[in-house]
């Protein structure tokens, strides 16, 4: 499932402890967050400008209270 940041662009408290972030290779810019790795990988293959591997997937772990 695609996860949504809050209105200020911050990670809300209801995010899962582990999620998958899709970002661009060239600038490492945020694209979207997903709760499952399979969905994130599918989104990373969706080309925005003709190339096949436009995006990368990173595993993110929330820590702290």
Helices and strands as residue ranges (DSSP letters): E 2-3, E 18-24, E 30-34, H 37-45, E 55-61
